[in-house]
Amino acid sequence: MVEQKLRATLITGRTIDQGVGKEMGKGSKEYFDSSSICFIDESDLKKLGIKIRSNVRVTSKYGSVIVKAMKNQYGANPGIVFIPCGLWANAICGDETFGMGMPLFKGFPVEVEAAPNNVILTLDELLKEEYGK
């Protein structure tokens, strides 16, 4: 039976590909391709009936974003999803700092669901949606 949504814990962080893309410019295809993705455990992909490179919606209490599903390359980590640092991750991290001066970028709950009919917004489109500019 295919599940509709996966409850998971989000981790964000830097990747080599995201860093290379950033050096090429945040408006570059390389940055888009390396930052608008979500690494998901293979068993979780199967539970949701999601194919690699298909679009998914990741939702937290702070917001929702469409990203491309990728298989987690670093062993089995069911229930953990990873989005590289960038505006796509920031869209769902929120701005609460809990008195620490930095928002949470790791270890908070999200839901992941298939979103094959939704498009991944470009950096400019996401900025406009998030900030109205």
C-alpha positions in Angstrom: 0.0 0.0 0.0 1.3 3.4 -1.0 1.3 6.1 1.7 0.1 9.6 0.9 2.5 11.5 3.2 5.7 10.7 5.0 6.4 12.3 8.3 10.2 12.9 8.5 12.9 14.9 10.1 14.5 17.5 7.9 18.3 18.1 7.9 19.8 20.9 5.7 23.4 21.4 5.0 26.1 22.2 2.4 27.0 19.8 -0.4 29.9 19.9 -2.8 27.5 20.2 -5.8 25.6 23.0 -4.2 28.8 24.8 -3.4 30.0 24.5 -7.0 26.7 25.7 -8.2 26.8 28.7 -5.9 30.2 29.6 -7.3 28.7 29.5 -10.8 26.0 31.9 -9.6 22.8 31.5 -7.8 20.9 32.1 -11.0 22.8 29.3 -12.8 21.3 25.9 -13.8 24.0 24.2 -11.8 22.9 25.9 -8.6 19.2 25.3 -9.3 19.8 21.6 -10.1 22.0 21.1 -6.9 19.8 23.1 -4.5 16.2 22.4 -5.4 16.4 18.7 -4.5 15.6 16.5 -1.5 17.5 13.3 -0.6 15.1 10.6 0.7 15.8 7.1 1.9 15.1 4.5 -0.7 12.6 2.7 1.6 10.7 5.9 2.1 10.6 6.6 -1.6 9.0 3.1 -2.1 6.5 3.8 0.7 5.3 6.9 -1.1 5.5 5.4 -4.6 7.8 8.1 -5.6 10.3 7.7 -8.4 13.8 9.3 -8.3 13.8 12.7 -10.0 10.1 13.2 -9.6 8.7 16.3 -7.8 7.7 16.2 -4.2 6.2 18.7 -1.8 8.1 19.1 1.5 6.0 20.9 4.1 6.9 22.2 7.6 5.0 24.4 9.9 6.8 27.3 8.3 5.9 26.7 4.7 6.0 24.3 1.7 8.3 23.9 -1.3 8.4 21.7 -4.4 11.7 20.0 -5.0 13.1 17.0 -6.9 13.3 13.7 -5.1 16.7 12.0 -5.1 17.8 8.7 -3.5 19.8 9.2 -0.3 23.4 8.1 -1.3 24.8 7.8 2.2 23.3 4.6 3.6 19.9 3.8 5.1 18.3 6.7 6.9 14.6 6.1 6.9 12.6 9.0 8.3 15.3 11.5 7.5 15.3 13.9 4.5 18.0 16.2 3.4 17.8 19.4 1.4 20.9 21.3 0.5 21.3 24.8 1.8 19.6 27.4 -0.4 16.4 29.2 -0.8 14.4 26.0 -1.3 15.5 24.8 2.1 15.1 28.3 3.6 11.5 28.4 2.4 10.6 25.7 5.0 13.1 26.4 7.8 11.3 29.5 9.1 12.8 32.4 11.0 12.3 31.5 14.6 15.6 31.5 16.4 14.5 30.4 19.9 16.8 33.0 21.4 19.9 31.6 19.7 20.1 34.1 16.9 20.0 31.4 14.2 17.0 29.6 12.8 16.8 25.9 12.9 18.3 24.2 9.9 18.4 20.7 11.3 16.1 18.3 13.1 12.6 19.5 12.7 9.5 17.8 11.5 8.3 17.9 7.9 5.9 16.0 5.7 6.8 14.7 2.2 4.3 13.8 -0.5 4.3 13.2 -4.2 3.7 16.3 -6.3 4.2 15.2 -9.9 1.9 17.9 -11.3 3.7 20.8 -9.5 6.7 22.6 -10.9 9.8 23.6 -9.0 10.0 27.3 -8.8 13.1 29.0 -10.1 15.1 31.2 -7.7 13.5 34.3 -9.0 9.9 32.8 -8.8 10.5 31.5 -5.2 11.9 34.9 -4.1 8.8 36.6 -5.5 6.5 34.1 -3.8 8.4 34.4 -0.5 9.0 38.1 -0.4 6.7 39.6 -3.0 9.6 41.2 -5.0 
